[in-house]
Amino acid sequence: MKTKITALFTIVILVLSLAACGGNTDTQTTQVQPETSAAQNQPDETTGTAAEPVTNTGKTLVVYFSATGTTKGVAEKIANVTNADLYEIKAAQAYTDADLNWHDSSSRTTKEQNDKSVRPGIASEKLSLDGYTTIFIGYPIWWGEEPRIMDTFAESYSFDGITMIPFCTSGGSGIGRSGKNLEENAGSGTWLDGERLNSGVSEAELQTWIDSLQ
Ligand SMILES: Cc1cc2nc3c(=O)[nH]c(=O)nc-3n(C[C@H](O)[C@H](O)[C@H](O)COP(=O)(O)O)c2cc1C
């Protein structure tokens, strides 16, 4: 009888201990999770990546394509404001006035913009992106989108580790999906939302825009 009571007592102790262990596990999970989440939102102390403005972490480059000079003017101002290098995307076959005639349904640009797979050649020397952490990438809006030569550029490089900032000029249209198209075609880089800029934008206005890019 004494043996039976001892055995029963041992079983009860064992069951209570196991239940207590289970309770501890639950308590630990709920305590640890919030700490982990909070830690994920903190800036990385070794790199400071979460705290630093996107444009102040390394060399900056302004890449642009401009058929009639408007985007070029804006690109030069951005380069002044950010102390950046400039790179012009020049078409292997330059665009003539006839090519740029959007009233002509058979002009070169109309045909190119109607075919998302066209990739006009680039004449400019191949870039080395070593050391660049920020690239402003500018172009005119053609038929609501980026000129196809911008897709040629986007597909020609790896933008890993680089913050890409699209900007455009236009007769009035917004930047639309052009930045997203470039991001998808590039397949690398961290792409921010783009901005349409007026041809007469001042350097002070550009500075305000750039400061807002955190
Ligand atoms: C073929 C072609 C298509 C254009 N399509 C548009 C358009 O869809 N919306 C718009 O607002 N402007 C359009 N424009 C006007 C240009 O976007 C604008 O003039 C731009 O600032 C030119 O820049 P660039 O001088 O750097 O080439 C078009 C111009 C051309 C040549």
The ligand as a Gaussian input file, in Angstrom:
#p B3LYP/6-31G(d) Opt

LIG

0 1
 C        8.704000      61.357000     -78.493000
 C        8.302000      62.247000     -77.392000
 C        7.249000      61.888000     -76.566000
 C        6.865000      62.707000     -75.500000
 N        5.845000      62.311000     -74.687000
 C        5.475000      63.093000     -73.652000
 C        4.431000      62.702000     -72.782000
 O        3.852000      61.631000     -72.892000
 N        4.079000      63.547000     -71.784000
 C        4.704000      64.763000     -71.594000
 O        4.358000      65.485000     -70.680000
 N        5.726000      65.143000     -72.401000
 C        6.135000      64.355000     -73.403000
 N        7.174000      64.732000     -74.201000
 C        7.888000      65.980000     -73.905000
 C        9.199000      65.721000     -73.148000
 O        9.022000      64.833000     -72.071000
 C        9.813000      67.003000     -72.579000
 O        9.917000      67.959000     -73.590000
 C       11.146000      66.746000     -71.909000
 O       11.399000      67.745000     -70.954000
 C       12.291000      66.689000     -72.899000
 O       13.476000      66.386000     -72.206000
 P       14.897000      66.415000     -72.918000
 O       15.071000      67.827000     -73.457000
 O       15.862000      66.137000     -71.825000
 O       14.907000      65.406000     -73.985000
 C        7.572000      63.919000     -75.258000
 C        8.638000      64.282000     -76.105000
 C        9.001000      63.454000     -77.144000
 C       10.166000      63.838000     -78.009000

